Structure formats: structure tokens, C-alpha cells
């Protein structure tokens, strides 16, 4: 009986010591509301505010005339309009034209993730119900933006095909977007090339 009593007392004391240690540790790392707000403001400035990489996206704003070539077929004409949105954090590009003779309307959104240190992209259009996502980097010359992602090809029943979207900024008024099928083993992997010529 006494042994059980002493064991219970020891267990209770051990629990009290453990809880007390936890409370002390919590107090040591706890911050005042003012300190927490200051830390949040600092991180917000670093991660949530547009910085120099977002200036690159502004180059794609404005009105554009487009010319699309699919696998060396005849050129198809179209137009695009780009606007910076959400306080200069993202570029929204709306475009119209044709894809292999079919009317095409779509949107892509480009951004730069300050936390990941990567450019990001989302592509949607009226010829799919899928959302295509990609992310990547820009080269040292700040003129070649490469974004890697995947897409599904329902015509051939293929899933998660590796794709490269490469924007070549030739000048402030001339940009070329290449779309590469990275599953092609031989020869040129570029399957779509869109030339953007700024009109306004």
C-alpha cells in the first residue's frame, strides 16, 4: 500500500516538474503582441510586397498583336491584353485567337513568389477544363524566363506530360513564347511558338 502511495506521489511530482519546465520554456520564447506585429510587418515587407522581379512582369502589360505557329503549320493571328493586378503582384494576360483553326480564348497569370524565389504561372483556356501550372527562373541577362510544369493530353490519353514554357524578351515591344514538349527525345522540342508584338 505504502509503495503504491509513494509511487503515485513521485509520478505526480514528475508531472509537475515537466509542466513547470514547459511553462518556463514557453515564456522564454513567447513574444509580446508588439514584437509579433513587428515581426509580421518585417516578413510582410519581405515576402508579400512586390519587388524588383515584379518589374519584369510589367514588360508584358499593354496591348499586343500575336502570331502563333503550331508545329510549323500556318501562322494564326490573334491579340492579347496584359494588366498588372492585385497591387502589382501579378500579370494577367487575356488572349484571343485561333489554335489549329479553332477559336481560342484564354488567360494566363504570371507572378513571382518572393518566398520561393521563383516565377510562377497559371494557364487556362476555353479548349480545356484543366488548369496548367508552372514555375521557374529567369537567366542572368533577365531576358529568358523559363517555367517548367506538366499538362494532360486527352487526345492521346497521356497524363502529366513535362512541359517547358519559355518567354524570350527580345525587346520591350517584342516577346516570343515557346512551348516545349519535353517528352520529345529527338530534334526540336518546341511545339508552339507565339510572337507578341506590342501595339499600345
FENVEN-V157087 format. One record per residue. N is the residue number from 1. PSI is psi in whole degrees, 0 to 359 (none if undefined). OMEGA is omega in whole degrees, 0 to 359 (none if undefined). Layout:
((N,PSI,OMEGA) (N,PSI,OMEGA))
This chain:
((1,313,181) (2,322,181) (3,316,179) (4,322,180) (5,313,181) (6,323,178) (7,318,179) (8,319,179) (9,315,180) (10,318,179) (11,320,178) (12,316,179) (13,317,179) (14,319,179) (15,319,179) (16,318,180) (17,317,180) (18,315,180) (19,318,180) (20,318,178) (21,318,179) (22,320,180) (23,320,179) (24,316,180) (25,319,179) (26,319,180) (27,326,181) (28,323,184) (29,349,181) (30,146,178) (31,154,176) (32,159,178) (33,323,179) (34,319,179) (35,320,179) (36,319,179) (37,321,179) (38,319,179) (39,319,178) (40,320,179) (41,320,180) (42,316,179) (43,326,178) (44,320,178) (45,324,184) (46,316,190) (47,333,188) (48,353,183) (49,137,176) (50,139,179) (51,195,185) (52,319,179) (53,332,180) (54,340,177) (55,328,178) (56,321,182) (57,329,181) (58,337,179) (59,339,180) (60,0,177) (61,160,181) (62,189,181) (63,139,186) (64,149,168) (65,133,183) (66,152,176) (67,119,187) (68,133,175) (69,124,178) (70,114,178) (71,49,175) (72,20,175) (73,182,182) (74,145,180) (75,144,177) (76,133,186) (77,154,178) (78,192,180) (79,160,180) (80,153,179) (81,122,183) (82,138,179) (83,139,173) (84,135,183) (85,168,176) (86,53,176) (87,31,178) (88,16,182) (89,333,184) (90,154,171) (91,127,175) (92,119,180) (93,117,175) (94,136,183) (95,152,178) (96,148,178) (97,218,179) (98,150,176) (99,106,183) (100,42,176) (101,357,181) (102,136,179) (103,132,183) (104,135,174) (105,130,183) (106,176,179) (107,137,165) (108,147,182) (109,123,177) (110,142,177) (111,177,173) (112,122,181) (113,106,181) (114,330,183) (115,316,179) (116,341,187) (117,44,179) (118,149,170) (119,147,182) (120,156,180) (121,146,173) (122,130,182) (123,130,173) (124,152,178) (125,176,185) (126,2,178) (127,2,181) (128,162,168) (129,5,181) (130,159,173) (131,122,181) (132,130,186) (133,142,178) (134,159,174) (135,155,182) (136,205,187) (137,170,176) (138,150,183) (139,177,184) (140,333,181) (141,353,181) (142,28,181) (143,352,180) (144,110,180) (145,119,183) (146,126,182) (147,128,182) (148,141,179) (149,196,177) (150,161,175) (151,157,175) (152,142,178) (153,98,185) (154,341,178) (155,326,181) (156,5,179) (157,44,178) (158,140,181) (159,146,173) (160,50,175) (161,131,179) (162,128,185) (163,144,174) (164,126,173) (165,120,183) (166,116,176) (167,122,176) (168,113,181) (169,97,183) (170,322,179) (171,172,178) (172,341,182) (173,8,181) (174,117,180) (175,139,178) (176,127,176) (177,121,176) (178,135,175) (179,120,185) (180,134,171) (181,106,187) (182,1,175) (183,351,176) (184,121,186) (185,329,184) (186,145,174) (187,200,184) (188,127,181) (189,353,181) (190,123,181) (191,339,178) (192,137,176) (193,123,180) (194,123,178) (195,127,178) (196,122,176) (197,121,185) (198,133,179) (199,341,182) (200,none,none))
